[in-house]
Amino acid sequence: MNTTISIIGFGNIGKMICGLLLNEKEHAYTLNVMDVNDEVQGAILDFKHGIQIESTHKLTYNNRELFNQSDFIFHCAGASVPKGESRLYTCQQSVDITEAVFENFKPSKNPFIIVVANPVEIITTVTQQITQLPEGHVFGTGTFLDSMRMNHVVKEDNEKVSEVKAILLGEHGSSVFLSEQLSSVDDLPFSKRFNEEERTSYLDKVKHAAEEIKSTQKATIFGVCYCAIALFEALMSEEAIYQPVSVPVPNFLRKKLREESVCLSLYCKIDRNGAIPDDAYDPSASELEDLRRSFDVIRNCLPHKYL
């Protein structure tokens, strides 16, 4: 069965996701690239030449009908974040782009939308509210990438560590935090393995990872794309994965935080039903305070009409 996938935005992220999808050999995809910039046509032609090697897939450009018929959508369209600036710096520009993308969206089914565009919690919130798709169908890569970065940092600094399960929550930005309740190193809590100074140092490295990457590369590209593809594969698979992604705050947490319906990065089960927050996670007082801090950062940047 052919699966229709739309990729919104064909910059570095959109191209990388397209390339990873075109390497798939078990499924047939119709990939529909949506981008207002005519200069992407050269890249699309380049991809079309490449897929002649394996003619399983089809590639189209700016097909509004296919957009409305999509089974999956990767939302990668957003304003570029200047070097040294926060992801929140271009918030309003990215919100404007998202509104333009989904203004005339008339889906013929309930697609899954994976938001990659930054600031990802805010853009996920806006996308969810515009599309009004069912629970679990709109979610962002969120702090999945931050968690993978923490795994890397810990392993790089501790060669004898064999298994790291770092779960970072809140916001893919300055207010991200390590969940002590959900994280472990070789089956031990982080706090049993590392002291507070070490944990703070590791988290600081995660927070500055994008800046380090941009010191020799114009943008962060590959890590988040692998995260997005892992989420897509979970949606296609019989087996669920558990990772932190950007989702609307569920009812069981909303009363503990605030009443507004915004998106936070929370620990979720991702499978064919979408991304659903794990209701077994009952945040401690300190983690609840961390979630509130992220909530406030996101809320303060959201246009009032989305609150």
Salt bridges, closest charged atoms under 4 A:
GLU24 OE2 - HIS27 ND1 3.36
ASP71 OD1 - LYS109 NZ 3.04
GLU99 OE2 - LYS305 NZ 3.00
ASP146 OD1 - HIS172 ND1 2.60
GLU180 OE2 - ARG199 NE 2.77
GLU238 OE2 - ARG272 NH1 3.35
GLU260 OE2 - ARG299 NE 2.96
ASP271 OD2 - LYS269 NZ 3.77
ASP282 OD1 - LYS256 NZ 2.76
GLU289 OE1 - ARG292 NH1 3.53
ASP290 OD1 - ARG293 NH1 2.69
ASP296 OD2 - ARG258 NH2 3.43
